[in-house]
Each structure stands twice: as structure tokens, then as C-alpha cells.
């Protein structure tokens, strides 16, 4: 294993540990730890994407220098699982009935993993974001979490809230600015936009 792969594996392992810590802390109601662990995990995910880009640029540079090196790399690439060849396909999101499913890749376990959130949670987070961002077009995760479910007064689990927020970011209906601040381009139409995307993701899966 070369140094870059070792770094990637260590980042992935720490990220998984942080998300586990966030889930355990959510059950215990320790929200400061939940927020800190979840934000740290998001930062590591961003760092990992940056590392993958640097690795791809390094590979491209070596390919230009040596044709024989290109052939060796292509042969090696064919033997690697698709998930390891391109980290850019993760995370991805699908809908299974009433569940939003985030599919990620665990470099430590060398397999996919799934996190889920119910549709009620998706729309509850969407409504909370619209309410916070309605005047300024921005919101902060410190203000947003924990999100309270209107039906029974319980909190939407923190890991689900961050999963949902990550989906909103992938749709570009929410843009991250800084560590915990987000921009909503169309705050007064946010819930409507989420409902449209919720139907679209179902059609994509069918």
C-alpha cells in the first residue's frame, strides 16, 4: 500500500468512527457532541474528495511522461473494483419507497454502506430550512439542529438530518458557505423544490 492509499484509508476510518460517535451521541441526547462529530465527518469527506482529485492529477501527469506507464496503469485498473477506481460516484442517493438512501463506499471494509432517512424527516428538515432561510436566504446548522418532528415532538435523528442536508447539497438547492453556514438560492420555494426532487428521484430509480 502506498502512502496515498494509506492516507485515504485512515481518513475513511476516522470518518466512519465520527459518524458512529454522532449516532451514539444522538441517542444519548448529547447534541454538542453530535454537531461537532458530524461537522468533523463532513470536513473529512471534503478532504477526501480533494485528496482523490490530487491523486487523479498525479496519475494524469505520470501518464503523459510514459506510454508504458499508461499501459501498466490501465491493466491494473481493470483488476480493481469499480468502486475503488472512482470515488467520485460516492456518495449517491436513491429512493426506496418512503426512504431516502445514501450509498457510500467504505475503504476500510471495501464495500458499500447505506444510511436511511424517512420521507417525514426529509420534509421536516426542508420546512425547518425554509423557515430559517426565508428572510436572509441563509441558515446555520447550529440554528437548524436538532429538528423537531411536528407529529410527536421528538427530534429527527441527527445522522438523518445531516444525510438529508447532504442530499440537498448534491441537488444544489442548498450551497455550503464556510463551516456551518448555508445559502438557499430560493428560500420561499424550498419545500416545493424538495417535493419536486423527491418525485424526480423516484422516477430515476424506476
Backbone torsions as a table, in degrees:
resi	resn	phi	psi	omega
1	UNK	NA	127.6	179.3
2	UNK	-82.0	174.5	-174.7
3	UNK	-61.7	-41.3	-178.4
4	UNK	-62.9	-42.8	178.3
5	UNK	-64.8	-38.4	178.2
6	UNK	-62.5	-41.7	177.8
7	UNK	-63.4	-45.5	179.7
8	UNK	-58.2	-45.1	-178.8
9	UNK	-64.7	-39.6	179.7
10	UNK	-66.4	-41.4	177.9
11	UNK	-62.3	-45.1	-179.5
12	UNK	-62.0	-40.8	-179.5
13	UNK	-65.1	-43.6	179.8
14	UNK	-65.3	-40.7	179.7
15	UNK	-60.9	-43.8	178.4
16	UNK	-63.3	-41.3	178.7
17	UNK	-62.3	-39.9	179.6
18	UNK	-65.4	-41.6	179.8
19	UNK	-68.0	-35.1	175.2
20	UNK	-64.6	-43.4	177.4
21	UNK	-60.2	-40.3	179.2
22	UNK	-63.6	-42.3	-179.7
23	UNK	-65.4	-42.9	179.2
24	UNK	-64.8	-42.1	-179.1
25	UNK	-66.2	-34.2	178.3
26	UNK	-63.2	-41.0	178.6
27	UNK	-64.0	-33.0	-179.1
28	UNK	-85.3	-6.6	-179.8
29	UNK	76.6	19.1	-179.8
30	UNK	-91.6	80.9	-171.2
31	UNK	-69.9	-33.7	175.4
32	UNK	-59.0	-40.7	178.4
33	UNK	-69.2	-38.2	178.5
34	UNK	-59.3	-49.1	-178.2
35	UNK	-63.8	-44.1	-177.8
36	UNK	-64.6	-44.9	-178.4
37	UNK	-67.2	-40.6	-178.8
38	UNK	-67.7	-42.3	178.8
39	UNK	-66.6	-36.8	177.7
40	UNK	-65.0	-38.7	178.4
41	UNK	-65.3	-40.5	177.3
42	UNK	-63.0	-39.5	179.2
43	UNK	-63.9	-40.7	178.6
44	UNK	-66.3	-35.8	177.5
45	UNK	-63.2	-41.2	176.9
46	UNK	-65.0	-41.4	178.2
47	UNK	-61.9	-40.1	-179.4
48	UNK	-64.2	-41.6	177.9
49	UNK	-63.0	-39.5	178.0
50	UNK	-64.1	-39.5	178.8
51	UNK	-64.3	-38.8	179.7
52	UNK	-65.1	-38.3	178.4
53	UNK	-64.1	-44.1	179.1
54	UNK	-61.5	-40.6	179.6
55	UNK	-62.9	-41.1	179.6
56	UNK	-65.3	-39.6	178.5
57	UNK	-64.6	-38.7	179.3
58	UNK	-65.4	-39.9	178.6
59	UNK	-64.3	-42.1	-179.9
60	UNK	-62.5	-39.0	179.5
61	UNK	-64.1	-42.4	180.0
62	UNK	-67.9	-32.6	178.7
63	UNK	-64.4	-37.4	-179.4
64	UNK	-67.6	-27.5	-175.7
65	UNK	-83.0	-26.9	-172.9
66	UNK	-146.1	118.7	178.0
67	UNK	-66.7	-39.2	179.1
68	UNK	-64.5	-35.0	177.5
69	UNK	-65.2	-36.2	177.2
70	UNK	-59.6	-46.9	-177.7
71	UNK	-63.4	-40.4	178.9
72	UNK	-64.9	-40.7	-178.5
73	UNK	-67.6	-39.5	179.5
74	UNK	-65.2	-39.8	179.0
75	UNK	-63.5	-43.0	179.3
76	UNK	-66.2	-37.8	-177.4
77	UNK	-64.6	-35.5	-178.5
78	UNK	-65.0	-25.8	-178.1
79	UNK	-84.5	-15.1	-176.6
80	UNK	-85.0	145.2	174.3
81	UNK	-59.2	147.7	-177.5
82	UNK	-58.4	-36.2	-177.6
83	UNK	-63.7	-31.4	180.0
84	UNK	-83.1	-25.0	-179.6
85	UNK	-70.0	-34.0	-175.2
86	UNK	-140.5	99.5	176.7
87	UNK	-70.3	-11.6	-176.0
88	UNK	-68.9	-15.5	-179.9
89	UNK	-81.4	-6.2	179.1
90	UNK	-118.2	148.6	-8.4
91	UNK	-75.4	157.5	171.5
92	UNK	-130.0	160.9	-172.9
93	UNK	-125.9	137.4	175.2
94	UNK	-133.8	168.0	175.2
95	UNK	-118.0	128.2	174.4
96	UNK	-119.5	103.6	-175.2
97	UNK	55.9	-111.6	-178.0
98	UNK	-101.2	13.2	-178.2
99	UNK	-108.1	134.8	165.8
100	UNK	-88.7	126.5	-174.8
101	UNK	-118.0	123.0	173.1
102	UNK	-97.5	124.9	179.1
103	UNK	-107.7	120.9	178.5
104	UNK	-120.7	175.8	179.6
105	UNK	-121.4	123.7	177.8
106	UNK	-92.8	112.0	178.6
107	UNK	-70.9	-27.1	179.4
108	UNK	-71.7	-43.9	-178.6
109	UNK	-90.0	-11.1	-179.0
110	UNK	58.3	44.5	178.2
111	UNK	-159.1	165.0	177.4
112	UNK	-75.1	153.7	170.9
113	UNK	-133.2	159.9	-178.2
114	UNK	-129.1	140.4	169.4
115	UNK	-123.2	144.1	-173.6
116	UNK	-127.1	153.0	173.7
117	UNK	-142.5	139.5	179.8
118	UNK	-74.8	156.4	-179.9
119	UNK	-61.9	-34.2	177.2
120	UNK	-58.9	-40.1	178.7
121	UNK	-67.9	-39.4	179.4
122	UNK	-56.9	-48.8	-175.5
123	UNK	-77.5	-27.2	175.8
124	UNK	-67.6	-42.1	176.3
125	UNK	-64.9	-39.8	179.0
126	UNK	-61.7	-44.0	179.3
127	UNK	-64.9	-39.1	179.2
128	UNK	-64.6	-39.9	178.6
129	UNK	-65.8	-44.1	180.0
130	UNK	-61.0	-40.5	-179.9
131	UNK	-65.2	-42.5	-179.0
132	UNK	-70.7	-37.3	-172.6
133	UNK	-93.7	-0.8	-171.1
134	UNK	-60.3	-36.5	-176.8
135	UNK	-90.2	-43.7	-173.6
136	UNK	-103.2	-15.1	-176.9
137	UNK	78.4	10.4	179.3
138	UNK	-135.7	162.0	171.8
139	UNK	-153.5	164.0	-179.1
140	UNK	-122.0	141.2	-178.7
141	UNK	-64.5	-26.1	176.3
142	UNK	-64.4	-31.9	176.9
143	UNK	-80.8	-34.0	-172.8
144	UNK	-75.0	-43.1	-173.2
145	UNK	-100.8	146.2	-4.7
146	UNK	-76.8	147.5	177.5
147	UNK	-87.2	129.6	-177.9
148	UNK	-92.4	130.8	177.0
149	UNK	-79.0	127.3	-176.3
150	UNK	-69.4	-27.7	-173.9
151	UNK	-68.4	-47.6	-176.4
152	UNK	-124.8	1.9	178.0
153	UNK	79.7	2.5	179.0
154	UNK	-81.9	163.7	178.2
155	UNK	-83.1	140.8	168.0
156	UNK	-67.2	126.7	-179.0
157	UNK	-50.6	137.2	-173.2
158	UNK	-59.2	-40.9	-178.3
159	UNK	-63.7	-33.0	176.7
160	UNK	-69.8	-39.5	179.0
161	UNK	-60.7	-44.3	179.3
162	UNK	-70.0	-34.6	174.6
163	UNK	-60.6	-46.7	-178.9
164	UNK	-64.2	-43.8	178.1
165	UNK	-61.2	-38.6	178.1
166	UNK	-64.3	-36.5	176.6
167	UNK	-65.9	-44.8	177.9
168	UNK	-57.3	-40.5	178.7
169	UNK	-64.3	-39.7	-179.7
170	UNK	-65.6	-27.3	178.5
171	UNK	-83.7	-9.8	-179.3
172	UNK	64.7	26.5	171.4
173	UNK	-94.1	-6.6	172.0
174	UNK	-136.5	135.5	-180.0
175	UNK	-122.7	131.3	-179.5
176	UNK	-81.1	136.5	176.2
177	UNK	-134.3	105.4	-176.4
178	UNK	84.6	-165.8	-172.8
179	UNK	-71.0	-45.4	-174.1
180	UNK	-134.3	7.7	-179.5
181	UNK	-102.2	142.7	-176.9
182	UNK	-131.8	149.4	177.2
183	UNK	-108.5	138.3	176.2
184	UNK	-115.7	106.8	-176.1
185	UNK	-58.6	-37.0	-179.5
186	UNK	-127.7	74.2	-173.3
187	UNK	-63.2	-36.3	-177.7
188	UNK	-75.6	-12.8	179.1
189	UNK	-113.2	13.2	-169.1
190	UNK	-63.5	-49.0	-178.7
191	UNK	-63.1	-40.4	177.3
192	UNK	-60.4	-44.0	178.8
193	UNK	-62.4	-40.9	179.3
194	UNK	-63.8	-41.2	178.6
195	UNK	-61.9	-39.7	177.8
196	UNK	-64.8	-44.0	179.7
197	UNK	-65.5	-33.4	179.4
198	UNK	-64.9	-36.3	176.3
199	UNK	-74.1	-39.0	-179.5
200	UNK	-62.7	-41.3	-177.3
201	UNK	-67.4	-29.8	175.5
202	UNK	-67.9	-41.4	179.5
203	UNK	-66.3	-35.3	178.6
204	UNK	-64.5	-33.0	-177.4
205	UNK	-82.7	-16.6	-175.6
206	UNK	-84.2	NA	NA
